[in-house]
Amino acid sequence: MQPIEQLKQLIQGKKVAFIGAGVSHKQCIEQFVAMGAEVTLCDQKERLEDFGEYADTLRRLNVRLSLGKHYTDGFAGQDVIMRTPGYEYFKAPLQAAKQAGALVTSEVELFFEFCPCEIVAVTGSDGKTTTTTLIAKMFEAAGRRVFLGGNIGAALLPQLADVTPDAVAVVELSSFQLISMHRSPRVAVVTNVTPNHLDHHKDMQEYIDAKRNILLWQQPPCRAVLGYENDVSRGMAADCRGEQVWFTRLRETDNGAFLRASDDTLCYAENGAVTPVLPRSEVKLRGLHNVENLLAAIAAVWGRVPVEAMRRVGSTFTGVEHRIEPVRLLDGVQYYNDSIASSPTRTIAGLRSFDRKIILIAGGYDKHIPYEPLAPEILAHVKVLILMGATGPRIEQAVRECPGFAESGLVIRHAEGMQDAVEQARASAVPGDIVSLSPASASFDLYPNFEVRGRDYKRIVNALPERE
C-alpha cells in the first residue's frame, strides 16, 4: 500500500480535530476533508468571521468549529487530534482527550510515520535553520530531490503523495514538535542545547528531554551528529543507537567534521583519514557560528553527497533571511537584520561575527531566560545599546551589574518601539559604524514572530532618507 493510502486508511471516516489554523494546518485540513475525515477546528478566535478570507474555505469544506474561550471543548469525542507546536503537549485538556482514547499527533509526526524516503532532521537551540538549509542545498547540489519542511519551509504531510523512496526529506524540528514524537530520523543533528523557551517548558530538563527525542527512536543503520562544544549535546552521545559523529571548530576530531587550525580548513575525519572540504576563507557565511553550522551539515551528509557538492554550497551560500542579513548601507553605516536571535546565545554569536564594536538594538518578549551570560559580550562588542520591550530593563540590569561596566564607555538608551529604536540608532551612528537588530528575546510582545519583526525593521531602515 502506498504511503498516501496508509494515511487515508488512518483518517477516512474519523473525527479529526485541528488545534489552530496555522499555515500547515490550513493545508492539512483541506487534505483531510478530501480523504473523508469529519474535521473540527478548535481555535481561540471568537467567530468564523475572525478568520478573514479563510472563513470562506472553512464554509466550503464544511468544517465544524469549536471557538472562543472554551475552544478545547471540541476535543471531546474526537478520534484524532492534530496538535500545533504552539499548543503545549502536557496541557490538561489534551492529556484528558488522550486518556479518553483520542490519537494525539501532529503534521510532522504523521509525516515521519508514513514517509517512504530517508529523513535527515536537525534540532538545537541555535543554528537549526541555517544547518537545515545547508543540508538541503547540499543534497540538491548532488542532484537529489529534496522535501524541506518541519519548522521551516512548507508542510510536508500534504506533499506525501509526491514523496518517492529515492528522495530525501530534510526537516527542522523544534522542541515543541519533538516533545511528543516517537519516531526519529535516519540522520539526526543536534547543534547545541542552551536555555530557551522556558516560558513554555516546565523546566530546562523538559526542554532537554524534548530535544533528546530526535535520537531516542533511531534504529540502525542511523547516524547522530552532535555538537561537541556544548555540554548538553555532547552528553547526548549516551543516547545514540548507531553511528555517532561530532562537529567542532575548536579542536580536531578523528570522528566527524572539524576546523583544522593549521590551515583554517573545514575537514572531515573517519577511519583514520582526514579529507579537506573547504578553506574557511572561501566560506561566504558570516561568523564563526556559521562555520559550525557548515561543519554540522558536512557531518550530516557525509557519504551521501560528493565532497564537491559540499564545497560548492559552502562557497556560494550567503545565508537565510533574518540571520545577520545585510539590509542597507546608508551614509556609511551598515545595517544588519539578525531578528532570529531570540535568545542570548544567538545574540552572542552575532556580536562575535563583527570585527568592531557595534550599535545593538535588543529586547522584546520575556521567555524567562537569564541575561547574565550576555552582559560581558555586550561590554566587549557594543558601543551603544538601544533597548526596547519587556526584557529591556532585565538586559540593562544584567549589563550594569557586570564587572567592567563602569569603565566600558557603553551608552544605554531605551526606545518606545522599532521605529524609535532605528531612529535612535541612526542618530548615534557615524560613518563606518554597524547597526544590528539582534534582540536576544522573542518577538511576541510586539510581533507575531521573528520574521514579522525582522521585516518591520527592514522596512523602517529602507525608508530612512539619505542625509543631504
N, C-alpha and C positions, 0 to 999 in steps of 0.2 A: 504494500500500500504506500502511495506517495505521501510525503510529509504533510502536504496540504490536506489530503484526505484524512490523515490521522487527526489533524486539528479539527476538521469538520465533524469527525465522529465524536470528539470530546464536546463540541459546542452545540451541535444540532439539537433543537428541541429543548435546550436547557434555559433556565432562568439565569441571566448573567447581569450582575450589577457592576457598573464602572464608577469608580470614585473620581469625580472631576472630569472636565472636558478639555484637557490639555492637548497639545499638538498630536502626540502619539495616540491618545485615546480617541480623538476625532476620527483618525484613520481606522482604528481597530473597531469602533462602534459600527462604522459602515460595513467593514468586513464581517463582523459577527452577525449583523442583521441579515446580510446576504447568505450566510451559512445556516440561517434558520434559528438563530437564538432569539429569545424573548428578552430584550435589553431594557434595563432600568439605569438611568443616570442619576447618581447621588451627588449633589453639589450644594455648596453653601449659598449660591445665588438664590434670591427670593422668588423670582418669577421667570417664566420662559423668555419674556422679552429682554431680560438682562443678558441673554446670550448673544444679542445683536443678530448679525446675519446668520449665525449658526442655528438660531431658532427655527428657521425655515427647514434646515436639514433635519433637525430633531422631529419636526412635524411630518416631513416626508417619510422618514424611517419609522414613524410610529413608536418612538422611544418613550417609555414610561419615565416619569420624573418623580424624584424624591428631593425636595428643595428646602432651603432655609435652615433655620436653627436646628431642626431635628432631622436633617438630611440622612443621618445614619440609620434612621428607622427603616430606610429602604433595603438595608442588609437582610432583613428578616425574610426567610423563605427562599433565599437565593441558592442556586446550585453552585455558582461560580461568582467570586468577587474579584474584580480586576483592580488591584491596588495601584495607586500612583505613588512614585517615590516620595512625594511630599506628605503623604499620609502615613504617620508612624505605625510600624507593623504591630507594636505591642499595645496600641490603644485598646481600651476595654471593648468598645463596640465591635471592632474587627475580630478580636480574640473570642468574643461571645459567639459571633457568627461562625467562626471556625469550629468552636466546640459543638455548635448545633449541626455541623456536617457540611458546611459550605467549603468548597475548594478555594482557598485564598491564594491568588497567584498574581502575575503581572505580565505585561507585554514581553519584557526581556526573559522572564523565566520560561514562558511558553516557547519563545524562540529557541532558547537553549535546549528545551526538551525535544523539539522536532527538527532542528536544523540538521540537514544532511551533510554539511561540509565542515571542515576544520574551523574551530573558533580560536582566535587569539584575542585575549582580553587584558585590559590594563586597569589597575586601580592605584590609589595612593592619595595622599593629601595634596601634593603639588606635582605638577608635570604631566598629569593624566592626558589632557587633550593634545598637547604637543607630541607626546610619545605615541599616542594612538594614531595621530595624523601621520607621523613619520613612518610608522609600521605600514599603514595603508598605502602610502605613496611608494614605499619600497616594494611591496607586492605588486602594485600597479606597474612599476618600472620593470618588473620581471615578467610582465605580460599576464598576470593573474587577474581574474575578475574578482573585485572586492565589494563586499557589502559592509558599509561603515555605519555603525549605529550605537544604541545604548544611550549614554549620557551626551552623545554628540551625533550630529547628522540626523538621518531620517529614522522613523520607527521601522524596526526590522520585521516584525511579525506580518504586517501587510504585504511584505515582499517575499514571503516564504515560498510561494508558488514558483518564483523565478530563481530560487537558490538551487544550484546544481552541486553534486558532490565534488567537482573539481574546482569550485570557487573557494574563497576564504572569507570568513566573517571576522571583521576587526571591530571590537566592542570596547567602549569606555564604560566602566562601572563605578557608580558612587556607593558609599556605604549604605545609603537608603535603599538602593537596588539590591545590594548583596546580602543585607541582613536576613532575608527570608529565603535565599537561594539554596537549592540542594543539588545543583549541578555546577561543575567548574569547567573552564575552557581547556583545550588541549595544551595551549601555551598561556601561562598566566604571568603577568608582570605586576610587581608591587614596587612602585617607585620609592615611597617613603611613607611613614605614618607619624604625623605630628598633631597636636591638639587642634581640633576643628569640629564644627557642628555640635558643640556641647550644649547648645540650646535645644537640640532635638534628641540627642542620645542621653540615656540615663546617666552615663559617666564615660570616662575615657576607655574603660575596659570594654564596654559595649561597642564603642566605635572601633576598637582594635579587632574585636571578635567578628564584627561585620566584615571588615577587610579580609580576615582570615578565610572567609567562605570562598574566596576566589581560588584557594588552594585545597581546601579540605575534601572536596568531592572529585578531585582529579583521579583519573585511572590511567595507569601506564599503558602504552608509552605516552609520556607527557613531559612538559618542561615548565619549571618555575624559574623566573628571572627576578632576583631580589636586589634591592639597593643595599650595598654593603655598608655605606657610611651612616645609615640610620639605624639606631639600636633596635627599633621595633621590627622593621623589615628584615634586618639581619637575623633576628631571633626567630623569624618565621621559617627558617631552614628546617626546624624541627617538624614543621607541618607538611613538608614536601613528600609526595608519593612516588616521584620518579626522578628524572634528571633535574638537577638544580644547578644554576649558574648565577654568577654575580655580575653587577656592573659597578664600576667605581672610577672616579677621576683622580683620586688622591693616592692611590697605590697600585702596584702591579698585582695581577692575579693570574694563577695558572688555570683558571676555570671561569671564563667569561670575558666580558668587554672591559677595557680599561684605557686610560690615557697614559701613554708611555712618556715619562718625564724626560728621558734623554734626548728625544727629538720632537716632543709635543705632538705625538701622533696617536690617533684613535686606533686601537688594535683589538684583536680577539685571540684568546688563548684556549687551546684544547689539546689534550693528549700530548702535552709536551711541546707543541708547536705554536708559534706566535705569528699571526697574519696581520700585517699593517692594512688598515682600511682607508684612512683619510687623515692627512695632516690637519691639525686644528686651524692652521692659517687659511684653509680652504672652506671651513665651516661658515655658512652665511648667517646662521642664527646668532643673536647677540647674547652674551652672558655665559658664565661657566655652568649655570644650572641647565642651560640648553645643551651644553656638551654632555652632561649627564643624561638628559633625555635622549640624545642621539645614541649614546652608548647603550641605553636600555633597549632602544629599538633594534640596534645591531644584534644584541644578545637574543632578542625575541625571534628574529627572522633568520638567524644563522643556520645554514644548512638547508634552508627553504628558499633562499633568494641568493642569486650570484653576488659576489662582492662588488662587482661593477655597478649593479643596481643600487646597492647601499651607498656607494661612493657618489653616484650621480645625484641621488636625493640629498645627501649630506652637503654637497657643494652647491646646490641650487635652491633649496627650500629656505624661504626667508621668514617664515613664521605664520602664526594664526592670529586672527583679529583679536584685539584686546590684550595681547601678551607682548609688552614692551613694543607696541606698534608705533612706528613713526607717524605723526599726524601732520605736522606743518613746521616749516622753518619760517619764522616771522620776525623781521627786524633783528636777525642774527641770533634769535632764541629758538632752540629746537624743542618742540612739544611732543611728548610720548603719552600713549594711552596704555596703561597697564591695569585696566579695570578688573581683570581676572584675579588680581591679588586681593583676595577676600580674607586672607589670614596673614599674621605677621611673617611667617616663613616665606610666603610668596613675595611680600614686600622686601624682605631682606635680600632675597635672590635678585630682585630687580635693582635695588640700590647698589649691589656689588657689581652689577654689569656696567656701571659708568665709571669713567676714569677721573671724575672730578666731583666736588660737592654740588648737589642739585637743589632745586626748589621742588618740594614734595607737597602734593595735595593728598590728604589722608583723612580717614574717619568715615563712619557710617553706622550701620545697624550692629547691635551688640550681640555676638554669639557666645559671650561669657568665656572667652579665651584670654590667657594672660598676655599683657603687652610689655612686661619687663624685658623679655629677650630682644624686643625690637629697639628699645631705648638706646643701647650703646651703638647700634648700627646707624640710627638716626644721627647721633652725635658725630659719628665718623664720616657720614656720607651726605649730610643735608646742611644747607646754609640757611634756608628759610622753610619753615614747616607751617603749612596752612591747613587747619583742622576744621572739620565740619561733622555734623551728625552726632548720634548718641555716644559714640566712642571717642569723640574729640577730647573731652575732659579726661577720660581714662588714659589716652595716649599722652596727653600733656603731663599728667601726674607721673606716669612712669618715666618720662624724659627728664622732668625736673628733679626727680629723686635719684636719677642715675649719677654715679660718680663721674665727675668731669664736666657736668652741665655748666657750672658757673663760668668756667674758662673756655667753653666751646665756641662762644660767639653766636650760637644758634638763635635765630629770631623765630618766635612763635606767634602766629596770628590765627584768628578764628573767622570763619565765613558763615553766612546765613544759608548758603546753598551752592550749587555748582557754578552758576553764573558769577556769583560774588567771589568764589574761590579762584576761578580763572582770571577774573579782573585783578584780584589782589596779586596773583602770581605774575601777571604781566607787569604790574606796577613795580614789582620787586626785582624784575629781571633786567639784565644788561646784556648787550651782545656777547655771545659765547656761552651764555647760560643754558641750562637744561631744565625744563619743567616736566614733571611726570605725575600723572594721576595714578597712584598705587595705594589704594585705601587701607589695606590691612584689616578690612572689615567687610561684612556683607552689605548689600545694597538696599535691603528691604525697608529701611526707614523712608526712603525717597523714591526708590525704583523697584519694579517687579523682579529684576535680575541684573547681573553684572553687565550683560550685553546692552541693555537699555541705558544703563548708567554710562557705559563707555561711549555709546553713540551720541548721547546728550553732550558729553564732554567734547567729543569731536565736533559736533555741530557748533558749539559755543566757540571753540578755538578757531574753527574755519570761518566763523563770522566776524572775527576781530578785524577791524580795519587796519591797514598799514599806516604807520606813522609818517607824516609828511616830512 
